[in-house]
Every structure is written in C-alpha cells, then in structure tokens.
Amino acid sequence: MTLIKSISGIRGTIGGVVGDNLTPVDAVKFAAAYGTWLKQQYSKERLTVVIGRDARISGEMIQNLVTSTLVGLGIDIIDLGLSTTPTVEVAVPLEKADGGIILTASHNPKQWNALKLLNAKGEFLSGEDGAEILKIAESDAFTFAEVDHLGTILNNDAYIDIHIDEVLDLPLVNVEQIRQSKFKVVVDGVNSTGGIAIPKLLKELGVEVIELYCTPDGHFAHNPEPLKEHLQDISALVVQEKADFGIVVDPDVDRLAFICEDGEMFGEEYTLVACADYVLEKNPGNTVSNMSSSRALRDITEKHGGTYEASAVGEVNVVALMKTNEAIIGGEGNGGIIYPELHYGRDALVGVALFLSLLAERKVSVRQLRDSYPSYFMSKNKIELTPQIDVDAILKEMTTRYENENISTVDGVKIDFPDNWVHLRKSNTEPIIRIYTEAFSQTEADALANRIIEEIKEIAGI
C-alpha cells in the first residue's frame, strides 16, 4: 500500500496508516491545501470549484471528504457526480469556475484513488503551482470559514451530455457522414464512467452499440489499463458480433484504444496517429507528443507538411509544448488525444468522434486503416522499485554506458539508436521504473527491452 505525493496531485491506495496511504485524513489535508492555494490566488469573495469522479468504489467517500473540506473553507462546489476527467476539464471554463478536481486514479486498479487538480482554464496545474500546494499541505496552514461563510453545493449531472454536445459541434466531426455509415461498435467501459459517456456519444452519432462492462459500479472486470493482455474479452466479442471495431477506455476516459474487426489491437500508440492524420489532412499544422510515444506521429506530421516535437512525459508538459509550437493536435502514446479546438486535455470522446469521422470519410476498415500507417512496434515494461534502489544512479550509469548514442535527459534517459529507441524514467504515479522501447518488429522491441532490463537489474544488484 502506498501514497504518492507529486506536483500533479496525490494518489494512493485506500485504507491503512495516515501518511502512508490515501486515508480520509490525507484526502482532507490535500483538499484543504488546494483550497487554501486557490484563495491565495484570487481576491474574490466567493470561489467556485467543479468536482467530478470516476466510478471506483472509494469515489463517493473521497468526494464527500473533499467537498466538505472545500465547503469548510468557504468555497462553493459544482458537483458533477459520476463524470470523466475531460468532462470536468470542459466544465470548469464553461462554469467560469476557479478550479476543478477529478477524483480518479486513472488506469490504476480499484484499490487506488487520487485527487487530480485543475486551474481556472480546466487544465492541470503547473509544476510550480503543484509544488506550492504540497508545501501548504505540509505546513497545515489552513484557515477555515466561520459558519455564516461556509460554501454551498450545487449538483449538476448534465455535464456528460453537455460535453458530448461540445464534441458534436466541432467543425471536423462529420456527424452526418458517421450516421450514414451505420457503424456497429463494441464498447468496454471497464465498469466506470466510460460506460456512461462513450455509449451516449455513439448513440448520438447513430452507431449501434454493444456494451461490455459498462455498468459504472467500480468493480473493474479486468485490469483497467487498456493494454492487449487485459482485453481478451472485447477482442473476442468484436469478432463474435461481426462489429466494425471495438472501443476501450480507462476508468476516467482520458485514454482510448481501438480493437480492429479481426479482434487484434489497433495499437494504443496509433490512436493519436489516426486522429492526427485526419486533422492534419483537413488543417495542416504542428503536433506534439511525449518522449515515450511512437515515431509514427512524427512520420504522419511530416507527411502533411507539419513539424513534430517531443515533450517530457506528463500531460502538463505536452500541453505546454503544444502551446509554444501552436500544435493543432497532440497527446500521449497511451491513447491520449489532446485537441485544443475543444480544450487542452486528453479526451477519449474527442478521439472517438475524430476516428469515426476518418473511417466514415475514407470508407475503409479499421484493419485497412492501421495497415496504411508506418509500422512500428513497442514494448512497454516496468520494474518495481524498493526504497533501496537508487534510480538516479541507475539512469546516470545508463547514460554513461550509451554516451556515444543520441541521448536526451530531459525526462529520465531516452537513447535514440538509428533503428530503434529506449526510454527509461521513474513514474510520477507509481513506484516503478518504466522501460519503453520501439523498433520495426515486435521481436526487436522486446529483445531491446529485455536487454535493457537485464542491464538495469545488474546495475541495481537485483
């Protein structure tokens, strides 16, 4: 069991000892720090924060604690109830709120939960702001409101529908062409809020929906990270139902993966590639993804005459570079689509709508579409960390070993070989080292990953 405090929020497992896990005390303390920081940013008499949560079992408990804490600080709450991360991001500016909190541990298993914090633009906080909130949390420097100045709670359960309307109104979403195509799609909502949002969006687009694990009760039917080894059920159902393809999202609906009509993965990395291909074809421009993402996005961007750049891992880093480069689409290779035309946040609903528009206009199957893109293969691995492992020393040694290669240390260590690459970094959200590799074949990517893992274990003495 563990508690991870970082500039992007607080994340941990439910239960256990205060300070070591995400207990009620920790949730209250961190919510109070965020509320206090907001009050320091604004001189307004009343502040407003939008709160939503995914469907995990601890969500209602954590939401009650966080909401009551902010009310105790004199902050008004707009409670979206069961929601998605991108829905909360959309709601914050529409409501002219001063911030937002999404209660979700994203792809982590059901025993985890987290507080993900937004600014008034509905975007994740900067590193500097996150560090300041951590400092406030450690100091216990909270001043709560007197009884006549407590905050209020307004319930608004319409925002998934509002979010869908915003997506359908985007100029590049070809609603009529999608409706005419009569698609049949299987949806795996991992028994969280994607089981609400994605079928609703598809039905608005005239798509026939086969629902799998779409009951939002928080009892995840499989590991909620949308990787191939967790998705045998939807792969089989797509083939059984003779569906056009399958859609998989994580519990808070900011990651998106597709299953081809033959039951094979489209490739989580290629979600962004396909959506970017569609957008760039209509509106040429620049793109950004993080260092752990496929080279395929670079290839597609250059094909359409744009410029591609890679940021450090983390949505806030991708967004910052997108703004600097005036990128018209970007995201992360984990299936996260960021389309600034709507908002600067990973959004599976936007991704689904753009992908359907692409399929409808090109009149190709999902397998044919995947086969049309440059073929890269990735291997994503991790090594569990113990307190005795010195990650910085490991990364420094790996940098020395490969000093004659093209190396970036912007975020961990990325070693670019002529025909493949490896990216090593300590996770911000889990006690692990991530090892990502990419090559022209799966065998080569796996072999490179295994070689690097053995080298790390040798250096660490494990």
C-alpha positions in Angstrom: 0.0 0.0 0.0 1.4 3.4 -0.8 0.8 7.2 -1.1 2.4 9.2 -3.8 2.5 13.0 -3.5 3.6 14.8 -6.6 3.1 18.2 -8.4 0.3 16.6 -10.3 -1.8 15.7 -7.2 -2.0 13.0 -4.6 -2.5 9.3 -5.4 -2.6 6.3 -3.2 -4.3 3.1 -2.0 -7.4 3.3 0.2 -7.1 2.4 3.9 -4.1 1.9 6.2 -1.9 4.3 8.0 -2.2 8.1 7.7 0.7 9.5 5.5 1.4 6.1 4.0 -1.9 5.6 2.2 -4.8 7.6 0.9 -6.7 7.8 4.1 -9.6 10.2 4.9 -7.1 12.4 6.8 -4.8 12.6 3.8 -7.7 13.4 1.4 -8.9 16.2 3.7 -5.4 17.6 4.2 -4.7 17.8 0.5 -8.1 19.2 -0.4 -7.5 21.9 2.2 -4.1 22.7 0.7 -5.7 23.1 -2.7 -8.5 25.3 -1.4 -6.1 27.4 0.5 -3.9 27.8 -2.5 -6.9 28.9 -4.6 -7.8 31.5 -2.0 -4.3 32.9 -2.2 -4.6 33.2 -6.0 -7.8 35.2 -6.0 -9.1 38.1 -4.0 -12.7 37.2 -4.9 -15.2 37.0 -2.1 -16.5 33.6 -3.3 -14.6 30.9 -5.2 -16.1 28.0 -7.1 -14.6 24.6 -7.8 -16.0 21.9 -10.1 -15.7 18.3 -8.8 -16.4 15.0 -10.6 -15.3 11.4 -10.0 -15.0 8.1 -11.8 -17.0 5.1 -10.6 -14.4 3.4 -8.4 -15.7 2.1 -5.1 -14.0 4.7 -2.9 -15.1 7.6 -5.1 -18.2 8.6 -3.1 -16.3 8.5 0.2 -13.4 10.6 -1.1 -15.8 13.0 -2.8 -17.7 13.6 0.4 -14.5 14.3 2.3 -13.1 16.7 -0.4 -16.3 18.5 -1.0 -16.9 19.1 2.7 -13.4 20.3 3.2 -13.7 22.9 0.5 -17.2 24.0 1.8 -15.5 24.4 5.2 -13.0 26.8 3.5 -15.9 28.9 2.2 -15.7 27.6 -1.4 -18.8 26.8 -3.5 -18.9 23.5 -5.2 -20.4 22.4 -8.5 -20.8 18.6 -8.1 -20.9 16.7 -11.4 -21.2 13.4 -9.6 -20.1 10.5 -11.9 -18.1 12.1 -14.6 -15.0 11.8 -16.7 -11.7 13.7 -16.5 -12.2 15.5 -19.8 -15.8 16.4 -18.8 -14.6 18.1 -15.7 -12.0 19.9 -17.8 -14.7 21.1 -20.1 -17.0 22.2 -17.3 -14.5 24.4 -15.4 -14.3 27.2 -18.0 -17.9 26.8 -19.1 -19.0 27.4 -15.5 -16.4 30.2 -15.1 -15.1 28.3 -12.0 -11.8 29.0 -10.3 -10.6 25.4 -10.4 -11.6 21.8 -10.6 -10.8 18.4 -9.0 -11.2 15.0 -10.6 -11.3 12.1 -8.2 -9.8 9.3 -10.1 -6.7 7.1 -10.1 -6.9 6.8 -13.9 -5.7 3.4 -15.1 -4.7 2.1 -11.6 -6.6 -0.8 -10.0 -9.7 -0.3 -7.9 -7.9 0.0 -4.5 -6.3 3.2 -5.7 -7.8 6.7 -5.9 -6.4 10.2 -6.4 -7.1 13.9 -6.5 -6.2 15.5 -9.9 -6.2 19.2 -9.7 -7.1 21.8 -12.4 -6.7 25.6 -12.8 -9.4 28.0 -13.9 -8.8 27.1 -17.6 -9.6 23.4 -16.8 -6.0 22.4 -17.3 -3.7 20.5 -15.0 -1.7 22.7 -12.7 1.9 23.7 -13.5 4.8 22.2 -11.6 5.3 25.4 -9.7 1.7 25.5 -8.5 1.7 21.8 -7.6 4.8 22.3 -5.5 3.3 25.2 -3.7 0.2 23.1 -2.8 2.5 20.4 -1.4 4.2 23.0 0.7 0.9 24.2 2.1 -0.2 20.7 2.8 3.0 20.0 4.9 2.6 23.2 6.9 -1.1 22.7 7.9 -1.6 26.4 7.2 -5.4 26.2 6.8 -7.9 28.8 8.0 -11.5 27.6 7.7 -14.6 29.8 7.2 -17.0 30.8 10.0 -20.5 29.4 10.0 -22.1 32.2 8.0 -19.5 32.0 5.3 -19.4 28.2 4.5 -19.5 27.2 0.9 -22.6 25.8 -1.0 -23.0 22.7 -3.1 -24.8 22.7 -6.5 -25.5 19.4 -8.1 -25.3 19.3 -11.9 -25.5 15.8 -13.6 -25.9 17.2 -17.1 -22.3 17.7 -18.0 -21.6 14.5 -19.8 -24.4 15.4 -22.2 -23.0 19.0 -22.4 -19.6 17.6 -23.2 -21.0 15.4 -25.9 -22.8 18.4 -27.5 -19.5 20.3 -27.5 -17.8 17.4 -29.3 -20.5 17.1 -31.9 -20.3 20.8 -32.6 -16.7 20.6 -33.6 -16.3 21.5 -37.3 -14.2 18.5 -38.1 -16.6 16.0 -36.6 -18.6 14.8 -39.6 -21.8 13.9 -37.8 -23.9 13.2 -40.9 -21.3 11.0 -42.6 -20.9 9.0 -39.4 -24.7 8.5 -39.1 -24.9 7.4 -42.7 -22.1 4.8 -42.2 -24.2 2.7 -39.8 -21.2 1.5 -37.7 -21.5 -1.3 -35.2 -19.1 -0.9 -32.3 -18.4 -2.9 -29.1 -17.5 -0.7 -26.0 -15.6 -1.8 -23.0 -16.2 0.8 -20.3 -14.3 -1.2 -17.5 -17.4 -0.6 -15.3 -16.6 3.0 -14.8 -17.9 6.3 -16.3 -16.7 5.4 -19.8 -19.7 3.0 -19.7 -21.9 6.1 -19.5 -20.2 8.6 -21.7 -19.0 6.6 -24.7 -22.3 4.7 -25.5 -24.1 8.0 -25.1 -21.8 9.7 -27.7 -22.0 6.8 -30.1 -25.8 6.7 -30.0 -25.9 10.4 -30.7 -23.9 9.6 -33.8 -26.3 6.8 -34.9 -23.8 4.0 -34.1 -25.1 0.6 -33.0 -23.5 -0.1 -29.6 -22.7 -3.5 -28.0 -21.9 -2.8 -24.3 -19.3 -4.7 -22.4 -18.5 -3.9 -18.8 -20.5 -0.6 -19.0 -22.1 -0.7 -15.5 -20.5 2.1 -13.5 -20.1 0.3 -10.2 -16.4 0.4 -9.9 -15.9 -3.3 -9.9 -13.4 -3.4 -12.7 -13.9 -6.6 -14.7 -10.2 -6.7 -15.7 -7.0 -4.7 -15.1 -8.2 -1.2 -16.1 -5.1 -0.2 -18.1 -6.1 -0.6 -21.7 -3.3 -3.0 -22.8 -3.6 -6.0 -25.1 -3.1 -8.6 -22.3 -6.2 -7.2 -20.4 -8.6 -7.1 -23.4 -9.2 -10.6 -24.5 -13.0 -10.3 -23.8 -13.7 -7.4 -26.0 -11.4 -8.8 -28.7 -13.4 -12.0 -28.8 -16.8 -10.1 -28.7 -15.8 -7.8 -31.6 -15.3 -10.9 -33.8 -18.4 -12.7 -32.4 -20.6 -9.7 -33.1 -19.1 -9.0 -36.5 -18.6 -5.4 -35.3 -16.7 -2.8 -37.3 -14.4 -2.3 -34.3 -14.1 -2.0 -30.5 -13.5 0.9 -28.2 -11.7 0.6 -24.9 -11.3 3.4 -22.4 -9.7 3.6 -18.9 -11.8 4.5 -15.8 -11.6 8.3 -16.2 -12.0 8.2 -20.0 -8.8 10.2 -21.0 -7.2 7.1 -22.6 -8.5 5.5 -25.8 -7.7 2.3 -27.6 -9.3 0.5 -30.5 -9.8 -3.1 -31.5 -9.8 -4.0 -35.2 -12.6 -6.0 -36.7 -10.4 -9.1 -36.6 -10.0 -8.8 -32.8 -6.4 -7.6 -33.0 -5.3 -4.3 -31.3 -5.2 -1.2 -33.5 -2.4 -0.2 -31.2 -2.8 2.3 -28.4 0.1 4.3 -29.9 -1.8 4.6 -33.2 -5.0 6.2 -31.6 -3.2 9.6 -31.8 -1.6 8.8 -35.1 -5.0 8.2 -36.8 -6.7 11.2 -35.2 -3.8 13.4 -36.2 -3.8 12.1 -39.7 -7.5 13.1 -40.1 -7.0 16.6 -38.5 -3.8 17.3 -40.4 -5.3 16.3 -43.7 -8.0 18.9 -43.2 -5.9 21.5 -41.4 -2.1 21.1 -41.8 -0.1 22.1 -38.8 2.3 21.0 -36.0 2.0 18.2 -33.5 3.4 17.2 -30.1 3.6 14.0 -28.1 5.8 12.9 -25.3 9.1 11.1 -25.5 7.6 7.7 -24.8 5.4 7.9 -27.9 5.8 6.3 -31.3 7.8 7.8 -34.1 4.8 7.2 -36.3 3.3 10.6 -35.3 6.4 12.3 -36.5 6.1 10.5 -39.8 2.5 11.4 -40.3 3.1 15.0 -39.3 5.9 15.5 -41.8 3.9 13.8 -44.5 1.3 16.6 -44.1 4.0 19.3 -44.0 4.0 20.0 -40.3 6.6 19.9 -37.6 6.7 17.4 -34.8 8.3 17.8 -31.4 8.5 15.6 -28.3 8.0 16.8 -24.7 8.8 15.3 -21.3 6.2 12.7 -20.2 3.1 14.2 -18.5 0.1 15.9 -19.8 1.1 19.3 -18.5 4.4 19.1 -20.4 2.7 18.1 -23.6 0.2 20.9 -23.3 3.0 23.5 -22.6 4.9 22.5 -25.7 1.7 22.4 -27.8 1.0 26.0 -26.8 4.6 27.0 -27.6 4.6 25.3 -31.0 1.0 26.2 -31.8 0.2 22.5 -32.3 -3.2 21.8 -33.6 -3.3 18.3 -32.2 -1.2 16.3 -29.8 -1.2 13.9 -26.9 0.4 10.9 -25.5 1.1 7.5 -26.9 -1.1 5.8 -24.2 -4.1 6.7 -26.3 -4.5 10.3 -25.0 -5.8 12.8 -27.6 -5.4 16.5 -26.9 -7.4 18.6 -29.4 -7.2 22.3 -28.5 -10.2 23.2 -30.6 -12.2 22.0 -27.6 -9.8 22.0 -24.7 -6.2 21.3 -23.6 -6.7 17.9 -22.1 -6.7 14.2 -23.1 -10.2 13.4 -24.2 -11.4 10.0 -25.4 -14.7 11.4 -26.5 -13.0 13.8 -28.9 -10.8 10.9 -30.1 -13.8 8.6 -30.8 -15.5 11.4 -32.8 -12.5 12.2 -34.9 -11.7 8.5 -35.5 -15.3 7.8 -36.6 -15.1 10.8 -39.0 -11.9 9.5 -40.5 -13.4 6.0 -41.0 -16.7 7.4 -42.4 -15.0 9.6 -44.9 -12.3 7.2 -46.2 -14.7 4.2 -46.3 -12.0 1.8 -45.1 -12.0 -0.9 -42.4 -10.1 -0.3 -39.2 -7.6 -3.0 -40.2 -7.0 -1.3 -43.6 -6.5 2.0 -41.8 -3.9 0.5 -39.4 -2.1 -1.2 -42.3 -1.8 2.2 -44.1 0.4 3.7 -41.3 4.2 3.3 -40.8 4.7 0.1 -38.9 6.4 0.4 -35.5 6.2 -1.9 -32.6 6.5 -1.0 -28.9 7.3 -2.9 -25.8 6.2 -1.4 -22.5 7.7 -2.8 -19.3 8.3 -1.8 -15.8 10.5 -2.7 -12.8 9.0 -2.4 -9.3 11.0 -0.1 -7.0 12.1 -0.7 -3.5 13.4 2.0 -1.1 17.0 0.6 -1.6 17.0 1.2 -5.4 18.8 4.5 -6.4 17.0 5.3 -9.6 19.1 8.4 -10.3 22.3 6.4 -10.1 20.9 3.8 -12.5 19.9 6.4 -15.0 23.3 8.1 -14.7 25.1 4.8 -15.3 22.9 4.0 -18.4 23.7 7.5 -19.8 27.4 6.8 -19.4 27.2 3.3 -21.0 25.5 4.8 -24.1 27.2 8.2 -24.2 28.1 7.6 -27.9 24.4 7.4 -28.9 21.8 10.2 -29.3 20.7 10.7 -25.7 18.1 13.0 -24.1 17.9 13.5 -20.4 15.0 16.0 -20.5 12.9 13.3 -18.8 14.7 10.3 -17.5 17.0 8.9 -20.2 16.0 8.4 -23.8 18.5 6.6 -26.1 17.8 7.0 -29.8 19.5 4.3 -31.8 19.3 4.5 -35.6 16.6 1.9 -36.0 15.0 1.8 -32.5 14.9 3.6 -29.2 14.5 3.1 -25.4 13.1 5.5 -22.9 13.8 4.9 -19.1 12.1 7.0 -16.5 10.8 6.9 -13.0 7.0 7.0 -12.9 5.3 10.0 -11.3 2.3 8.0 -10.3 3.6 4.5 -9.3 6.7 3.2 -7.5 8.2 1.8 -10.7 10.8 2.5 -13.5 9.1 2.4 -16.9 11.1 0.9 -19.8 9.6 1.7 -23.2 11.2 0.5 -26.5 10.2 0.9 -30.1 11.5 -0.9 -33.2 10.5 -2.1 -36.7 9.3 -5.5 -35.3 7.8 -6.7 -32.0 10.7 -9.2 -31.6 13.3 -6.5 -31.9 11.4 -4.2 -29.5 11.0 -7.0 -26.9 14.7 -8.0 -27.3 15.9 -4.5 -26.7 13.6 -4.1 -23.7 14.8 -7.4 -22.2 18.5 -6.4 -22.7 18.0 -3.0 -21.0 16.0 -4.6 -18.1 18.9 -7.0 -17.5 21.4 -4.1 -17.6 19.3 -2.2 -15.0 19.0 -5.2 -12.8 22.8 -5.7 -13.0 23.4 -2.1 -12.0 20.8 -2.2 -9.2 22.0 -5.5 -7.9 18.6 -7.2 -8.1 
